[in-house]
Amino acid sequence: MNNLKKVGLTALGTALVSSSAFAGALDVTGTAGITYVGNSSFDNGDSKLEQKTTISFTGSADLDNGFTVSYYNNVSGDAMTSGNAHFDVDMGDMGKLRFAGNGVSGNGAVGSWDDKTPAANEESWDIKGGGGETGPIAQQTGDDSLIYTNSSAIDGVTIMLNYKPSESGANDSTTGAGIAFTGVEGLNIGAAMEDNNTTKDATVENTVFYATYAMDAFTVGFQSNETDSQAANADTEFEAWGVSYAVSEDLSISYGSSTVEFENTSLSDQEADAIGISWTNGSMSVTASRHDMSNLKGDATDDRDVTELNLTFAF
């Protein structure tokens, strides 16, 4: 009996060692830091400190046909909840197919390119510590989506397609497509469209266009987006521009401005301006931005000044 157990364990150990030769690698990285946010929208102002902790798991394995499968999962916060998870199948010249479980990994071209204007920290409209601002576009909910990307078919051209099946409460599946061109040195232009059907009886047709140009240490960018909703008086138009300057390899500064126009005539244009700075020193980074926003979400009585400061260490 003991001999049989010994033989069985030896066979099992041999099988595990043999199979490990086909296994991929799993790497773990993380960040830790502190974020300060000061928001003038509250009585006597409002400020808070928050700890920023993230752990990222990445893994990859090569298949016999030359494809590579990779996995990514990011957890963050005190509860270490998953905020961004996906796996990719890289098919070489045939492109890359992604299944996005949740988070921004599921953004198609419209979501990924919603604001490409250069910013050293946050975009001009993206304020913290209370939020509530209107963003650049009503992009699809990225959870449980398929994303296809190909940058090999035509030199300097990237194609992105996204598909989200119809789920409970949705009118239909959501589909989108985008194309970007980087064939001229320093130039990056792109356009995308999406039929967002994730909300029942409120289909939104999204369009985005962006252009950025980098010359020496300067980068300038322009963005123009539109949302056309089936819901009454719910259309929006978003325009933004920005410029950044790399003072050195470790230090960058930026200035950006944006406007959201609402179809609803009872709402005022949301306007935002921001200056930003980014500095890195080895594994440490410091980023900050100051935002001046008027008519938050179209409310003519809601103006805010917001300061954000981040200290982050990468491990």
N, C-alpha and C positions, 0 to 999 in steps of 0.2 A: 504494500500500500504506500509506504513511504517512497519507494523507488518510483512508483507511478506519479506521485505528487511532484517529485523532483524532475522527472521527465517533462511533465506538463508545464511546470514553471519555467524550465529551460526553454521550451518551445515558445511559450508566450513572450519571454524576454527577447528571444531571437527575432520574433515577428515585430515587436515594438522597435527594436534597433533598426531592422530592415526598413520599416515603414517611415522612420524618421528621416531617411535620406530623401524622401519625396515631400517632406513638410516644408512650409515656408517659415519666414522669421516674423516674430511679433516684437515690435519696439514700443517703448513707453517714453513719452516726453511730457513735460508739464511747465506751467507758469505759476508764479505766485506774486501778488502785488497788492497795492492799495489804490483805490479810486476815490477822489474827492469831487463832489459836485455841489456847486452853489447856485441856487435858483431864486431869482428875485420875485417870482410870481406869488409867493406866500407872504402873509403878514410878518413883518420884521425880517423877511428873507428866510431862506431855508437852506441848510447845508448838511451834508452827511458824509461819513466815511464808510467805505465798504471794502471788505477783503475780496480780492480776485484770485480764485484758485481754479485751475483747469488741469485736467489730465487727458492726454490724447494717446489712444492706442492705434497703431498702424501695423499692418502686416501685408505680406505679399508672397505669392508663389507662382512659379513658372509652370505652364502646361506643356505637354509633349508637342502640341501643334504650334508652339511659339507664342501663344497668348500669355498674358500676365494678369493674374487676378489679385487685386489689392483691396484692403479693408481699412476703414477709418471710423473711429468712434471717439467723440469728445464729450467728456463729462465735466461739469463745473458746479460751483456753488457749494454751500454748506452741506446740502443733501446729495451732492455728486450725481445730479440727474443728467441724463443724456440730452445734449442740445443739438447735436449734429452727427449724423451717422449715415454711412453709405458704403457700398462696395462697387468696384469698377472692374470691367473686363476690357483690357487693352488689347486690341486686335491688330496693332501695328498700323500699316497703311490703310486698313479698313476702318480705322477710327476707334473710339472708346465708347463703351456703353456702360451707363451707371444706373444702379437702382438705389434711390435715396430713401432711406427709412424715415428720417425726419431732419428738420432744420434747413439751413440755407443751402445745403448740398443739393436739395431738390429744386433750386431755382433754375428755370430755363434762361434763355437769353434775355428776356424782359426783366426777370428778377436779378440776374447777374449784372446787367448793364443799366440798371435803373438810374444810377448817377455815377458817371465815370470822370467827373471833374476832379482834378487833383486836390488832395487835402492832406495836410500833415497829421491831422488827428481826425475829428469827426467832420462830416459834411455840414454845410452851413445850416441846413434845416433839422439836423439830427441832434436834438437837445436831450439832456438827461435830467434825472431828479424830478419827475412829475410827468414828463412826456406829454402825450396828447396831441402832438403836432401832426399835420398832414404830410405824409411822405410823398415821394416823387411819383408813385404809381400804385394801383391796386393789383399787385402781382398775385399769381396763383399761390395757393397753399402748397408748399413743396413736399409735404410728407407723402410717402408711397408713390413716388414719381419715377419715370424713366427718362433719362437724359442721354442723348447721343451727340458726340462731338467729333469732328474730323478736321484736322489741320494739315492733312497730307495730300488730299486730292488735287488741290491747286495751290501753287506756291504763293504764300502771303495771304491766303484766304482761310478763314475758320468758319465752319458751318455748325450750328447748334440747333437741335430739335428736342422738344420736350412733350411728354404725354403723361397725363394723369387720368386714370380711369374714373368713370362716374361712380360716386359713392353716395351713401344715404344723404338726402337733402340737396343733392346737386342736380342741375338740369341735364347735364350731359358730360362727357369727358372733356378735359381741357387740353388743348393742343397749342403749340407755339413753335416759331422758327426764327432764327436770326443768322445774319452773316456779317462778318467783320473782315476788314482789309488792313494789313500791315506791310504791304509790299513796298512802300516808300519809307526810307529811313526817317525815323522820328514820328511818322504819321500813323495814327490808329483811328479808323472810322468804323462805325457799325450801325446797323438798323435791325429791329426785331418787331414781330407782331405776335399777339397771343389772344385767343378766345378763352377767357377765364369763366368757366362754368361751375366753379366750386360753390357758389351761393345760389340756391334755388330761386328761380324767377327774377334773377338780377345778373344776367350775363354781362360781362364787361369786356369790351374790345380794347386791348392795350397796344399802343405803339410807342417805340422809343427810338431815338436817334442820338448819336454822340459823335464827337470828334475831338481828339487830343493831338497835340503836336509838341514834341520835345526837341529843344535846341540848346545844346551845351547844358548849362545848369538849370535852364528854365523849362517848365512844362505848362502849357495853357490848355484849357478844355472848355467845351460847350456841350450842353445837354438840352434836348427838347422832347418831352413826353406828353402823351394824351391818353385819357381814359374816356371811353364812350360807353355809358352804362344804360341798360334797359330801365333802370329805376329813374323816376322823374327827378329832374334837376340835380342829378348826381355826377355829371361830367366834370372833369378837371383838366387843366392844362398846366404843365410844369416846365419852367425854364431855369437853367442855372449856368453859371460860368465860374471858372476858378483859375488861379495861377499859383504855381509853387516854384520855389528857388532852393536848390541844393547848395547851401553855403559851403559845406564840406561833405565828405563821405558819411559823417556821423550826424550832421545837423541840417535840417530842412525847415523852411517856413512856408506858409501858404495863406492865401486870402480867397474867399469864395462868397458868392451871392446867389440867391434863388428866390423865385416867385411862384406861388400856386394861385391860379385863377379858377374860381368856382362858377359853374353854370347857375347855381342858385344865387339870385340877385340880392338876397338878404345877407349874404356873406361877403366880407371884405377880403381883398387879396392878402394872402399870407406872404409876408416878406421876411427874409432872413439874410444876415451877413455874419461872417465868422472869420477870425484869424486863427491860425494854428501853428504849432511848433512841434518838432520831433527831434529828439537827441538820443543817440545810442552810445553805450560804452561797454563793449564786450557783451555779456549776457544781460546787461541792464538796459532798460529803455525808459525814457521819460517823454510823455506826450501831453500836450495841453491845447485847449481851444477856448475861445471866448465868443459867445454867440449873442447877437442882438436880433430879437425876433418881434415882429409886429403882427397883430391880428391872428393869433394862434388858432388854427383850424377855422379861420374865417370870422372869429369872434373879435369885433372891433374894440372890446374892452380888455382883451387879454394880450398884453405886451410883456415880454420877458427878456431879462439879461441872465445868461447862464454861463458859468465857468466850469470846465471839466479839467481835472489833472490826474494823470495816471502814472504810477511808478510800478514797473513790472520787471520781474527776474525770470529768465528762462532756464530750464534745467534739462 
